[in-house]
Structures are given as structure tokens and as C-alpha cells.
Amino acid sequence: MQTIFIQVKCDLGQAYKVAEVAIETVEQVSEVHSTSGQFDLLLKCYLDDGEDAGHFVTERIQTVPGIKDTFTMITFKAFT
């Protein structure tokens, strides 16, 4: 399983709606956090091994209504 984080910039006034839609309709999204700074939301997503992160972001995340821009971080190892 691969973990990616996606920072999301939303259209004005749409952050809460985008968060709701993402968590309810995209099964790979495990958590959504509101953030300060250049981006409005941070999505934590778990992808199956071999699943293409680029296709996932462009086809499943960037198509959510109200999303203006994204920045994706691919992770390597989780430390506990």
C-alpha cells in the first residue's frame, strides 16, 4: 500500500464542501484536514500497490467540484 498526501486549493467558500465530497466519494481518501497557508485542505490517501498516483490525482481528486489546484507528495516510509 502506498500513502500519498495531496494539498488542495479550493474555490473561494468551497473548502468544507470539497472536504465532504472527497471523504464521502473517494474511497482512497482516509483523512481530510483543513490547513492554513497556500492550500486549504490536506488529504491523506492510501493507494493499492501498483496504482498510478498520477492517474488517481488527475481523475479522482482534481475532478471533485470546487478544487482549483493540487500539490501531491508521495511518501516512502512511515516512522512510528
BAKOLKOL-823446 format. One line per field, with one value per residue: x, y, z of N, C-alpha, C, O in turn; residue in one letter; residue number from 1. Coordinates in Angstrom, 1 decimal, padded with zeros to 4 digits. Layout:
<rs>
n_x X,...
n_y Y,...
n_z Z,...
ca_x X,...
ca_y Y,...
ca_z Z,...
c_x X,...
c_y Y,...
c_z Z,...
o_x X,...
o_y Y,...
o_z Z,...
residuo A,...
num NUM,...
</rs>
This chain:
<rs>
n_x 000.8,000.5,001.1,-000.1,000.0,-002.1,-002.2,-004.7,-006.1,-008.9,-011.9,-013.1,-014.8,-015.5,-014.2,-015.2,-017.3,-015.8,-014.2,-016.1,-017.2,-015.0,-014.2,-016.5,-016.9,-014.5,-012.9,-010.2,-009.4,-008.5,-008.3,-009.1,-007.9,-008.3,-006.3,-003.9,-002.4,-001.1,-002.6,-005.9,-006.8,-005.7,-005.2,-005.1,-004.2,-004.6,-003.2,-003.5,-000.9,000.9,-001.0,-001.5,-000.4,-000.5,-002.6,-004.7,-004.7,-005.3,-007.7,-009.5,-009.3,-008.7,-011.0,-013.1,-015.7,-015.1,-012.4,-009.4,-006.6,-003.9,-001.3,000.9,002.3,004.4,005.0,007.6,008.4,006.8,007.3,007.1
n_y -001.2,002.2,005.5,008.7,012.3,015.0,018.3,020.7,023.3,025.3,026.6,029.8,029.8,027.1,025.0,023.4,022.0,020.6,019.0,017.4,016.0,014.7,012.9,011.4,010.3,009.3,006.5,006.0,008.1,008.8,010.6,014.0,017.2,020.6,023.3,026.0,028.6,028.4,026.4,024.9,022.4,019.2,016.1,012.7,009.8,006.4,004.3,001.4,-001.0,-000.5,001.0,003.9,006.9,009.4,009.2,008.7,011.1,013.0,012.0,011.3,013.1,015.8,016.2,016.6,018.7,022.2,022.1,023.8,023.7,021.4,019.9,017.3,014.9,012.2,009.5,007.7,006.1,005.3,006.4,005.1
n_z 000.0,-000.8,000.5,000.0,000.1,-000.5,-001.1,-001.3,-003.1,-002.9,-004.6,-003.7,-000.7,-000.8,000.6,002.7,001.5,-000.5,001.1,002.3,000.1,-001.0,001.1,001.3,-001.3,-002.5,-002.1,-001.4,000.0,003.2,005.3,005.8,006.3,007.4,006.5,007.1,005.2,001.8,000.8,001.2,002.1,003.3,002.1,003.0,001.5,000.7,-001.6,-003.6,-004.1,-007.0,-008.1,-010.1,-009.1,-010.4,-012.3,-010.4,-009.0,-011.0,-012.1,-010.0,-007.9,-008.7,-010.2,-008.5,-007.7,-007.2,-006.6,-007.1,-007.5,-007.0,-005.0,-004.9,-002.6,-002.5,-000.4,001.3,003.6,006.7,009.9,013.2
ca_x 000.0,001.3,000.4,000.2,-000.7,-002.4,-002.6,-005.8,-006.6,-010.3,-012.5,-013.5,-016.0,-015.9,-013.4,-015.9,-018.0,-014.8,-013.8,-017.2,-017.3,-013.8,-014.2,-017.6,-017.0,-013.3,-012.6,-008.8,-009.1,-008.7,-008.4,-009.1,-007.7,-008.2,-005.0,-003.6,-001.3,-001.4,-003.6,-007.0,-007.1,-004.7,-005.9,-004.3,-004.8,-003.9,-003.4,-003.1,000.4,000.8,-002.0,-000.8,-000.7,-000.8,-004.0,-005.5,-004.9,-006.0,-009.0,-010.4,-009.2,-008.9,-012.3,-014.0,-016.1,-014.6,-011.0,-008.8,-005.2,-003.4,000.1,000.9,003.6,004.5,005.8,008.4,008.3,006.2,008.0,006.2
ca_y 000.0,003.5,006.6,010.0,013.4,015.9,019.6,021.1,024.7,025.3,027.8,030.6,029.3,025.7,024.1,022.4,021.1,019.8,018.0,016.4,015.2,013.9,011.9,010.5,009.7,008.7,005.5,006.0,009.2,008.3,011.7,015.4,018.2,021.9,023.9,027.4,028.8,028.5,025.4,024.9,021.1,018.2,014.8,011.6,008.8,005.1,003.7,000.0,-001.2,-000.6,002.0,005.0,008.1,010.5,009.0,008.9,012.5,013.8,011.5,011.1,014.2,017.1,016.3,017.0,020.1,023.2,022.1,024.7,023.3,020.4,019.6,015.9,014.4,010.8,009.1,006.5,005.2,005.9,006.1,005.1
ca_z 000.0,-000.9,001.1,-000.6,000.7,-001.5,-000.7,-002.2,-003.1,-003.3,-005.0,-002.5,000.0,-001.1,001.3,003.5,000.6,-001.1,002.1,002.4,-001.2,-001.1,002.1,001.1,-002.6,-002.9,-001.0,-001.1,001.0,004.6,006.2,005.2,007.3,006.9,006.8,006.8,004.2,000.4,000.4,002.1,002.7,003.2,002.0,003.2,000.7,000.6,-002.9,-003.7,-004.8,-008.5,-008.6,-010.6,-008.4,-011.3,-012.8,-009.3,-008.6,-012.1,-012.4,-008.9,-007.0,-009.4,-010.8,-007.5,-007.9,-006.2,-006.5,-008.0,-007.7,-006.1,-004.9,-004.3,-002.0,-002.4,000.8,001.2,004.8,007.8,011.1,014.3
c_x 000.9,000.5,000.9,-000.6,-000.9,-002.9,-003.6,-006.1,-008.0,-010.8,-013.0,-014.8,-016.4,-015.1,-014.1,-016.7,-017.0,-014.4,-014.8,-017.3,-016.2,-013.8,-015.4,-017.6,-015.7,-012.8,-011.2,-008.5,-009.5,-008.9,-008.4,-008.9,-007.7,-006.9,-004.9,-002.5,-001.9,-002.5,-004.7,-007.2,-005.8,-005.4,-004.8,-004.9,-003.9,-004.2,-002.9,-001.7,000.2,-000.2,-001.2,-001.3,-001.1,-002.2,-005.0,-005.8,-005.7,-007.4,-010.0,-010.4,-009.5,-010.2,-013.4,-014.4,-015.6,-013.1,-010.3,-007.4,-004.9,-001.8,000.3,002.3,003.5,005.4,006.5,008.3,007.7,006.9,007.1,007.0
c_y 001.2,004.6,007.9,011.1,014.4,017.2,020.1,022.6,024.7,026.6,028.5,030.0,027.9,024.7,023.0,021.4,020.2,018.7,017.0,015.5,014.3,012.7,010.9,009.7,009.0,007.8,005.5,007.1,008.8,009.4,013.0,016.4,019.6,022.5,025.4,027.5,028.8,027.5,025.3,023.5,020.2,016.9,013.7,010.4,007.6,004.5,002.2,000.0,-001.3,000.4,003.3,006.3,009.3,010.4,009.2,010.3,013.3,013.3,011.5,012.3,015.5,017.3,016.6,018.4,021.0,023.1,022.9,024.3,022.3,020.4,018.2,015.6,012.9,010.4,007.8,005.5,006.0,005.4,006.1,004.9
c_z 000.0,-000.3,000.3,000.1,-000.4,-000.9,-001.8,-002.0,-003.7,-003.9,-003.7,-002.0,-000.2,-000.3,002.0,002.6,-000.1,-000.2,002.2,001.2,-001.3,-000.1,001.9,-000.2,-003.1,-001.9,-000.6,-000.1,002.4,005.6,005.4,006.4,006.7,007.3,006.5,005.8,002.8,000.0,001.5,002.8,002.4,003.2,002.2,002.5,000.7,-000.8,-002.9,-004.4,-006.3,-009.0,-009.0,-009.9,-009.3,-011.9,-011.6,-009.0,-009.7,-012.3,-011.3,-008.0,-007.7,-010.1,-009.8,-007.7,-006.8,-006.0,-007.6,-008.4,-006.7,-006.1,-004.2,-003.8,-001.9,-001.3,000.5,002.4,005.9,009.1,012.3,015.6
o_x 001.9,-000.8,002.1,-001.6,000.0,-003.9,-003.3,-006.3,-008.2,-010.2,-013.3,-015.8,-017.5,-015.3,-013.8,-016.8,-017.3,-014.3,-014.5,-017.5,-016.4,-013.6,-015.2,-018.2,-015.7,-012.3,-010.9,-007.4,-010.6,-009.6,-007.7,-009.7,-007.2,-006.4,-005.8,-001.8,-003.0,-003.2,-004.4,-007.6,-005.0,-006.0,-003.7,-006.1,-002.7,-005.4,-001.9,-001.4,-000.7,-000.3,-000.4,-002.4,-002.1,-003.0,-006.0,-007.0,-006.6,-008.3,-011.2,-011.4,-010.3,-010.6,-014.6,-013.5,-015.7,-012.6,-010.7,-006.9,-005.5,-001.2,-000.2,003.3,002.5,006.5,006.2,008.1,007.9,007.2,006.3,006.4
o_y 001.3,004.7,008.1,010.8,014.6,017.2,020.0,023.0,024.2,027.7,027.8,029.9,027.5,023.5,021.8,020.3,019.0,017.5,015.8,014.3,013.1,011.6,009.7,008.7,008.2,008.2,005.1,007.1,008.4,009.3,013.1,016.4,019.8,022.2,025.9,026.5,029.2,027.7,025.7,023.5,020.5,016.5,013.8,010.1,007.6,004.3,001.9,000.8,-002.0,000.7,003.8,006.7,010.0,011.4,009.8,010.7,014.0,014.1,011.6,012.6,016.3,018.4,016.8,019.3,020.7,024.0,022.8,024.5,022.2,020.8,018.1,015.9,012.4,011.0,007.0,004.3,007.2,004.2,007.0,004.9
o_z 000.7,-000.6,000.1,000.7,-001.2,-000.1,-003.0,-000.9,-004.8,-003.6,-002.7,-002.7,000.2,-000.5,001.9,002.9,-000.3,-000.6,002.3,001.4,-001.6,-000.5,002.2,-000.3,-004.1,-000.8,000.5,000.5,002.7,006.6,004.3,007.3,005.5,008.4,005.9,005.5,002.5,-001.0,002.7,004.0,001.5,004.2,001.6,002.7,000.7,-001.1,-002.2,-005.2,-006.7,-010.2,-008.2,-010.0,-009.0,-011.9,-011.8,-008.9,-009.4,-012.7,-011.5,-007.4,-007.3,-010.5,-010.2,-007.7,-005.6,-005.3,-008.7,-009.6,-005.6,-007.0,-003.1,-004.4,-001.3,-001.1,-000.3,002.2,006.1,009.2,012.4,016.7
residuo M,Q,T,I,F,I,Q,V,K,C,D,L,G,Q,A,Y,K,V,A,E,V,A,I,E,T,V,E,Q,V,S,E,V,H,S,T,S,G,Q,F,D,L,L,L,K,C,Y,L,D,D,G,E,D,A,G,H,F,V,T,E,R,I,Q,T,V,P,G,I,K,D,T,F,T,M,I,T,F,K,A,F,T
num 1,2,3,4,5,6,7,8,9,10,11,12,13,14,15,16,17,18,19,20,21,22,23,24,25,26,27,28,29,30,31,32,33,34,35,36,37,38,39,40,41,42,43,44,45,46,47,48,49,50,51,52,53,54,55,56,57,58,59,60,61,62,63,64,65,66,67,68,69,70,71,72,73,74,75,76,77,78,79,80
</rs>
